[in-house]
Amino acid sequence: MQTKPDDGTNKTYLAKYFDIHAPGEHSIDGEICDLELQVFHELREDPYDVFAVSVCFEKGDDENEFIEDVIKSFDELREVDLDDAFDDIDDIGEWVYYEGSYTQPPCEENVKWAVMMDK
């Protein structure tokens, strides 16, 4: 999975890993989402140039193939396709961009964030 931040730099980042937090870590309109997917990307030429994409999920009746695969991977070793995480997002909506840090220790401050504001 590749992504290009909307910052005019024309850099292409490659996904390296993802974290899932339940409840989420970012708040939207003062509310924390039920589950937050954070996909961390690195610039191929500079692994310290990090871009994180954060997407919130709410409990609902609809199944999400990505979330189902993640849950199944706890019981058996299986591949999880990050592209499936974005299949159910019809209208991407508004994003907020900011420069911050990792959300887990040692909380290094070299992360550019893109957080989807629609839950």
N, C-alpha and C positions, 0 to 999 in steps of 0.2 A: 504494500500500500504506500502510495506517495501522496504528498500534499504540497501545495504552494501557499504560503501565507499571503494575505491580501495587504501587503505592506509596500508594494512597488519594487521589491528587491529582485524578483524573478529567481529566487533560490528554490531548489527542489529538495525536500526533506524525505527521508525514508523511515517508515515506521519500524521501531526496534522492539517495543514491548507495550503492554497496556496494563493499567491497574483498574480495579473495580472497587468502588467504595459504597457501602450501604450503611447508613444513609450517605448521601453525597457530601462533598466538601464545599462546593460553591453554592451560594444562595441566589435565587431569582425572585425579585420583588419581596425580599425578606424571608422567603420560604426555601428550605432545603429539600431537594428532590429525594425520592425514595432510593434511587440508585444512580451512580455517576460513573460513566466510562471515561477514562483518561488515556488517550493514545499518545505516546511519546515518540517523537520523530527526531532524527539527528541528520545534520548536514553531512553528506558523505565525506567532504573535504575537511570537516572540522567537527568531530563528535561532541565538542563542548558547546556547539551552537545547537540548542535544543528548542523545538517547537512542540507544544502540547495542545491537542484538540480535546475538548471536554464536551460530552453529550450527556444530558440528564434523561432518565427514564422514570416513568411513574407506573405504579401498579395498575393493572387493567385486565380486561377480559381477553384481549388480543394476545396471541402468542408471538414471540420474537425469536426467530431461528438462532440468532447470535446468542441471546441470553440462554436459550435452551442448550446450545452446544457448550457454553461455559459451565452450566450446572452439571451436564453429563461428564465433562472433563474432570470433575472432582472424583468420580468413581472409576474412570478408566482413562488411560492415556489416549488422547485424540487431538487432532488438529482443529484449531479454531480459526475461522476465516474472518478477519477484521472487516472486510467489505460487507459481510452480512449485518454488521452493526448499523450500517447506514441504509440498508435496503428499505426499511419501514418508515423512513423519514421522507414524507411527500414534499413538504415545503420547508426548506432549510430554515427560513426565517432570519431573525436578527442575531448577529454575533457581536460579542464584546472582545476586544483585543487589549491585552496589557502585558507588561513585562513584570515578572515575579520570580518565584522560586519553586523548587520542588515542594510538595506538600508533606513529604516524609523526611526524617533526618538523613543526612545532615542539612537539608533545606537550602542547598546551594542556590544562589540567586542568578541563574543564567538561563531562565526558561521564558520563552515568549508563549503566552497563552492565547487561545481562541476558545471562548466559552459560548455555546449555543444558548441563547436566552429564552427560547421557547421550550416548554416542558412537554 
